[in-house]
Amino acid sequence: MSARQKLACYCVTGSLLLIYLAGPSGHAGEDQNKTRTVSSQRLRGLLEERYEILKTVVQEKNRLADAGRISAGEVAKATVAMLYAEADLRPTHSERIEIHEKIVATLRECEKLIARETDRGLTSSADVVRAKLARLKAQIKLEKMKLAQQTSQ
């Protein structure tokens, strides 16, 4: 091996050694996984807390509706918020789709309730439009989720 070839070999070896030494340690990957796990647990805890609070809100709204103090539409809105929180807790795509189907059904019922309230003069036609838009938005999201599931299979 010529002196020039030896020098090139030393340069390549030295460069590889520097890259190895400068790169992340073997523990860095473990630290990143631990950080992800802690963050994931923290996120899960926050999502669960939000769901539990919204579940309590729905129970309270149901109690108020039973007493005639709020409309069924208010209960439906709270229920939809709780269902969105529940969907965020579901680990699989198909479970989230099931929850979104419940959301669409609840919004459809809410839309009907608000339309009846409008007919009785309790709400405005703008409320019906808002309810319809909310249902359409949820329905579009549901259809996109179903398409994504079909595409991934």
CORVEN-V22290 format. One record per backbone hydrogen bond with DSSP energy under -1.0 kcal/mol. CO is the residue of the C=O (numbers start at 1). NH is the residue of the N-H. E is the energy in kcal/mol with one decimal. If there is no record, write none. Layout:
CO_NH_E ; CO_NH_E
This chain:
2_6_-2.4 ; 3_7_-2.3 ; 4_8_-2.1 ; 5_9_-2.4 ; 6_10_-2.7 ; 7_11_-2.4 ; 8_12_-2.5 ; 9_13_-2.7 ; 10_14_-3.0 ; 11_15_-2.5 ; 12_16_-2.5 ; 13_17_-2.3 ; 14_18_-2.5 ; 15_19_-2.6 ; 16_20_-2.4 ; 17_21_-2.8 ; 18_22_-2.8 ; 19_23_-1.6 ; 25_28_-1.2 ; 27_31_-2.7 ; 28_32_-2.6 ; 29_33_-2.4 ; 30_34_-2.5 ; 31_35_-2.7 ; 32_36_-2.7 ; 33_37_-2.5 ; 34_38_-2.7 ; 35_39_-2.9 ; 36_40_-2.9 ; 37_41_-2.7 ; 38_42_-2.6 ; 39_43_-2.9 ; 40_44_-2.7 ; 41_45_-2.4 ; 42_46_-2.3 ; 43_47_-2.7 ; 44_48_-2.6 ; 45_49_-2.3 ; 46_50_-2.5 ; 47_51_-2.3 ; 48_52_-2.6 ; 49_53_-2.3 ; 50_54_-2.5 ; 51_55_-2.4 ; 52_56_-1.9 ; 53_57_-2.2 ; 54_58_-2.5 ; 55_59_-2.1 ; 56_60_-2.3 ; 57_61_-2.8 ; 58_62_-2.6 ; 59_63_-2.0 ; 60_64_-2.5 ; 61_65_-2.6 ; 62_66_-2.5 ; 63_67_-1.4 ; 64_69_-2.8 ; 65_68_-1.4 ; 71_75_-1.2 ; 72_76_-2.5 ; 73_77_-2.3 ; 74_78_-2.0 ; 75_79_-2.5 ; 76_80_-2.5 ; 77_81_-2.0 ; 78_82_-2.2 ; 79_83_-2.5 ; 80_84_-2.4 ; 81_85_-1.8 ; 82_86_-2.3 ; 83_87_-2.6 ; 84_88_-1.7 ; 92_96_-1.9 ; 93_97_-2.1 ; 94_98_-2.0 ; 95_99_-1.9 ; 96_100_-2.4 ; 97_101_-2.1 ; 98_102_-1.5 ; 99_103_-2.1 ; 100_104_-2.5 ; 101_105_-2.2 ; 102_106_-2.6 ; 103_107_-2.8 ; 104_108_-2.4 ; 105_109_-2.1 ; 106_110_-2.6 ; 107_111_-2.5 ; 108_112_-1.8 ; 109_113_-2.5 ; 110_114_-2.7 ; 111_115_-2.1 ; 112_116_-2.2 ; 113_117_-2.4 ; 114_118_-2.3 ; 115_119_-2.2 ; 116_120_-1.5 ; 117_122_-3.1 ; 118_121_-1.4 ; 125_129_-2.0 ; 126_130_-2.5 ; 127_131_-2.3 ; 128_132_-2.5 ; 129_133_-2.7 ; 130_134_-2.3 ; 131_135_-2.2 ; 132_136_-2.8 ; 133_137_-2.6 ; 134_138_-2.1 ; 135_139_-2.7 ; 136_140_-2.8 ; 137_141_-2.2 ; 138_142_-2.4 ; 139_143_-2.4 ; 140_144_-2.4 ; 141_145_-2.3 ; 142_146_-2.4 ; 143_147_-2.4 ; 144_148_-2.5 ; 145_149_-2.1 ; 146_150_-2.3 ; 147_151_-2.5 ; 148_152_-1.9
